[in-house]
């Protein structure tokens, strides 16, 4: 990881990445978004293991869902999808 060398040189002790709930459980109608968040989760875990020997901590945070028109539209579609099952 190229950024790891930068962190090692600067002796940074903390690097944060943003995570989301769909990084733990995929969401219907959001497959591409789910895949990208699974990738961020994997990158965070790999970086944490790689940088642990240099005592550099790598963490992820989950800011939660932000209500937007797009999010509301997804929720409505999910409700319809769940009713069909």
C-alpha positions as CSV (number, residue, x, y, z in Angstrom):
1,X,0.0,0.0,0.0
2,X,1.5,3.3,-1.1
3,X,-0.2,5.4,1.5
4,X,1.2,3.1,4.2
5,X,4.7,4.4,3.3
6,X,3.5,8.0,3.8
7,X,2.0,7.1,7.1
8,X,5.2,5.4,8.2
9,X,7.3,8.4,7.3
10,X,5.1,10.8,9.1
11,X,4.6,8.4,12.0
12,X,0.9,9.0,12.0
13,X,-0.9,6.9,14.6
14,X,-4.4,7.1,13.3
15,X,-6.0,6.8,9.9
16,X,-9.8,6.8,9.5
17,X,-12.0,5.5,6.7
18,X,-15.7,5.9,6.3
19,X,-17.8,2.8,6.6
20,X,-21.5,2.2,6.1
21,X,-24.0,-0.4,7.3
22,X,-24.1,-2.0,3.8
23,X,-20.4,-2.9,4.3
24,X,-21.7,-5.6,6.7
25,X,-25.0,-6.5,5.0
26,X,-25.7,-5.9,1.4
27,X,-28.7,-3.8,0.5
28,X,-31.2,-4.6,-2.3
29,X,-31.3,-2.0,-5.1
30,X,-27.9,-0.8,-4.1
31,X,-25.6,-3.6,-5.3
32,X,-22.8,-1.3,-6.6
33,X,-22.8,0.8,-3.4
34,X,-22.8,-2.4,-1.3
35,X,-19.8,-3.7,-3.2
36,X,-17.9,-0.5,-2.8
37,X,-18.5,-0.5,1.0
38,X,-17.5,-4.1,1.4
39,X,-14.3,-3.1,-0.4
40,X,-13.7,-0.2,2.0
41,X,-14.2,-2.6,4.9
42,X,-11.7,-5.0,3.5
43,X,-9.2,-2.3,2.8
44,X,-9.5,-1.0,6.4
45,X,-9.0,-4.5,7.8
46,X,-6.0,-5.2,5.6
47,X,-4.4,-1.8,6.3
48,X,-4.9,-2.3,10.1
49,X,-3.1,-5.7,9.9
50,X,-0.3,-4.3,7.7
51,X,0.3,-1.2,9.8
52,X,0.0,-2.8,13.2
53,X,3.7,-3.6,13.2
54,X,4.4,0.1,13.0
55,X,1.9,0.9,15.8
56,X,-0.3,2.7,13.3
57,X,-4.0,2.2,14.1
58,X,-6.5,2.1,11.3
59,X,-10.2,2.6,12.1
60,X,-13.5,3.0,10.3
61,X,-16.4,5.1,11.4
62,X,-20.1,4.9,10.4
63,X,-21.8,8.3,10.2
64,X,-25.3,6.7,9.7
65,X,-28.0,7.4,7.2
66,X,-28.6,10.9,6.0
67,X,-32.2,11.6,4.9
68,X,-32.3,12.8,1.4
69,X,-34.8,12.7,-1.5
70,X,-32.7,9.9,-3.1
71,X,-32.6,7.9,0.2
72,X,-36.4,8.3,0.6
73,X,-37.0,7.0,-3.0
74,X,-34.8,4.0,-2.2
75,X,-36.7,3.3,0.9
76,X,-40.1,3.4,-0.9
77,X,-38.8,1.0,-3.6
78,X,-37.5,-1.3,-0.8
79,X,-40.9,-1.3,0.9
80,X,-42.6,-2.3,-2.4
81,X,-40.0,-5.0,-2.9
82,X,-40.4,-6.4,0.6
83,X,-44.2,-6.5,0.2
84,X,-43.9,-8.8,-2.8
85,X,-41.9,-11.3,-0.9
